[in-house]
Amino acid sequence: MWSVALFGVAGLLAGGALSFRKQGKPAWTWIAFWVLAAMAVLAAFLLTMPAS
């Protein structure tokens, strides 16, 4: 269940990164959003792995 929520958050963050880049915001803002989206995807992937 948490992995689905994290994938949704990652999608929102990626959309925000694309939007900020298109608006011409400073590079650190959209790069930070991409990094957070990647971290959310990684966390969702790790949650799906078996506990052994």
Order of alpha helices (4+ residues) and beta strands (2+ residues): alpha-alpha
